[in-house]
Amino acid sequence: MPTIAIVGAGPGLGLSIAKVFGGHGFDVALISRSKDKLDTLTAELAEAGITAEGFPADAADTTQLTGALQAAITRFGRIDVLEFSPHAGLTMTSPKDVTVETLRPHIDSLLYGVVASVRTVLPGMLQAGSGTLLFTTGGGAINPYPMLADVNIAQAGQRNWALNLHNTLADEGIYAANVAINLMIGTEAPEGFPFRAPDEIAQDYWTLHTTRTQAEHTIGA
């Protein structure tokens, strides 16, 4: 069975991605900080006939994160698809107010976290000559939102690296792409706010994985 590892798995988009890939025959490795949340997600996936296991780790702690992914590789053999989407946090920081202190948590979880994740799964992908790396960012990684300046910086770094990987790994059988989500994820939203259901968004990830052409996919305006 191929395996997808979802870093930052939660009951919204992460679970939907797990269901889509699991429905196509993938085993699922779920990574997030809360063991209780992971247990709930794995139980729901099991009810749908999907083999899944949770591996607790904080995306901001590269030692924990690397250990969790290595445990997933031991459990499932190797990781065929990595999807990276830890919660970016709700800190509101304007560009003029960005400091090392406000930026560091986002760099730790979003940028260092994705580097540690890729460095852990990529050797197996290169050895197999196949694999998929999908980074999830907000729309601010492309066109910055003034009120999310520190998150924008970290996610722009993610996006830059995803595009660089896309341009340099294709000949080795590895597909990499950035998914920029520029709307609210959910089945409803306040009036005037664009939104899309997580189950619908998750189908886009499967399309990217199977078509393997786009370096970037934007969801929303």
C-alpha positions in Angstrom: 0.0 0.0 0.0 1.3 3.5 -0.7 1.3 5.9 2.3 0.5 9.6 2.7 1.9 11.5 5.7 -0.2 14.5 6.7 1.7 17.0 8.9 -0.7 19.2 10.8 -3.6 16.8 10.6 -6.9 18.0 12.0 -10.6 17.4 11.7 -11.0 19.8 8.7 -8.8 19.7 5.6 -6.4 17.2 7.0 -9.1 14.6 7.6 -10.6 15.3 4.2 -7.3 14.7 2.5 -6.8 11.5 4.5 -10.2 10.3 3.3 -9.6 11.1 -0.3 -6.2 9.4 -0.5 -7.3 6.6 1.8 -10.2 6.0 -0.5 -7.7 5.5 -3.3 -5.9 2.8 -1.4 -3.4 4.8 0.6 -2.5 4.1 4.2 -2.4 7.3 6.3 0.1 8.6 8.8 -1.3 11.5 10.8 1.0 14.0 12.6 -0.1 16.7 15.0 0.5 17.7 18.6 -2.5 16.2 20.3 -2.6 12.4 20.8 -6.3 12.6 21.7 -7.1 14.4 18.4 -5.0 11.8 16.5 -6.9 9.0 18.2 -10.2 10.5 17.2 -9.1 10.9 13.6 -7.7 7.4 13.2 -10.9 6.0 14.6 -13.0 7.9 12.1 -10.8 6.8 9.3 -11.0 3.2 10.5 -14.8 3.3 10.3 -14.3 4.3 6.6 -12.1 1.3 6.1 -8.9 3.3 5.9 -5.7 2.1 7.7 -4.3 5.1 9.7 -2.1 5.7 12.6 -1.2 8.9 14.6 2.2 10.1 15.5 2.2 13.0 18.0 4.7 15.8 17.3 4.9 19.6 17.3 5.8 20.9 13.9 7.9 23.6 15.6 10.1 21.0 17.2 12.2 19.5 14.4 13.5 16.7 16.6 9.9 15.6 17.5 8.8 16.0 13.9 11.6 14.0 12.4 11.1 11.3 15.0 7.4 11.1 14.2 8.0 10.8 10.5 10.7 8.2 11.0 8.3 6.2 13.1 5.7 6.4 10.3 8.3 5.2 7.8 9.1 2.2 10.1 5.3 1.5 10.5 4.4 1.8 6.8 7.6 1.2 4.9 8.1 4.6 3.3 6.2 7.8 2.7 4.9 8.2 -0.9 3.1 11.5 -0.4 3.9 14.2 2.1 1.3 16.9 2.7 2.4 19.7 5.0 -0.2 22.0 6.5 0.2 22.8 10.2 -2.1 25.5 11.6 -0.4 28.9 10.9 -1.7 30.5 14.0 -4.0 33.6 14.4 -1.4 36.2 15.4 -2.1 39.5 13.8 1.0 41.5 13.0 1.4 44.4 10.7 4.5 44.7 8.5 5.9 47.5 10.7 5.4 45.5 13.8 7.2 42.3 12.8 10.1 41.4 15.1 12.3 38.5 15.6 10.1 37.4 18.5 6.8 37.6 16.5 8.4 35.9 13.5 10.3 33.1 15.1 7.3 30.8 16.0 6.1 30.8 12.4 9.6 30.2 11.0 10.0 27.3 13.5 6.8 25.6 12.6 6.1 26.5 9.0 9.6 26.8 7.4 11.9 24.8 9.6 9.1 22.3 10.0 8.6 21.7 6.3 12.4 21.5 5.7 12.7 18.8 8.5 9.7 16.9 7.0 11.0 16.9 3.5 14.5 16.0 4.6 13.1 13.0 6.4 10.9 11.5 3.6 12.9 12.6 0.5 15.7 10.0 0.7 13.1 7.2 0.4 11.4 8.9 -2.5 14.7 9.4 -4.3 15.6 5.8 -3.8 12.2 4.7 -5.2 12.3 7.2 -8.0 8.8 8.5 -7.1 7.1 10.7 -4.6 4.9 13.7 -4.1 5.5 16.8 -1.9 2.5 19.1 -1.3 3.0 22.3 0.7 -0.1 24.2 1.9 0.0 27.9 2.4 -2.4 30.8 2.6 -2.9 33.3 -0.3 -0.6 35.7 1.6 2.4 33.7 0.5 1.8 35.1 -2.9 0.1 38.5 -2.3 0.7 39.4 1.4 -2.0 40.4 3.8 -0.9 43.4 5.9 -2.4 42.0 9.1 -0.6 38.6 8.7 2.9 39.9 8.0 4.8 37.3 10.0 2.8 34.4 8.7 3.3 35.7 5.2 7.0 35.7 5.6 7.2 32.1 6.7 4.7 30.8 4.1 6.4 32.7 1.3 9.6 30.8 2.3 7.6 27.5 2.0 6.2 28.5 -1.3 9.6 29.5 -2.7 11.1 26.2 -1.7 8.2 24.2 -3.1 8.6 25.9 -6.5 12.4 25.3 -6.4 11.8 21.6 -5.6 9.3 21.3 -8.4 11.8 22.7 -10.9 14.7 20.5 -9.8 13.3 17.1 -8.8 11.0 16.2 -11.7 13.7 14.3 -13.5 14.2 12.1 -10.4 10.5 11.2 -10.3 9.5 13.6 -7.5 6.6 16.0 -7.9 6.5 19.0 -5.6 3.8 21.8 -5.6 2.5 24.6 -3.5 -1.2 24.9 -2.7 -2.2 28.4 -1.8 -5.6 28.6 -0.1 -7.1 32.1 -0.4 -10.5 31.6 1.2 -12.1 30.2 4.4 -12.1 26.4 4.7 -15.6 25.2 5.8 -19.1 24.5 4.8 -20.2 28.1 5.7 -18.7 31.5 6.4 -19.8 35.0 7.4 -21.6 36.9 4.7 -19.2 38.3 2.1 -16.4 35.8 2.8 -15.6 33.2 0.1 -15.4 29.6 1.4 -15.1 26.1 0.2 -15.8 22.8 1.9 -12.7 20.8 3.0 -14.0 17.7 1.2 -14.0 19.7 -2.1 -10.6 21.2 -1.5 -9.1 17.8 -0.8 -10.1 16.6 -4.2 -7.7 19.2 -5.7 -4.8 17.6 -3.8 -5.6 14.3 -5.4 -5.8 15.9 -8.8 -2.4 17.5 -8.3 -0.9 14.2 -7.2 -2.2 12.3 -10.2 -1.6 14.9 -12.9 1.8 16.0 -11.6 2.2 19.1 -13.8 1.4 22.3 -11.8 4.1 23.9 -9.6 1.3 25.9 -7.9 -2.4 25.7 -7.4 -4.4 28.6 -6.0 -7.8 27.9 -4.4 -10.0 31.1 -4.2 -9.7 34.5 -5.6 
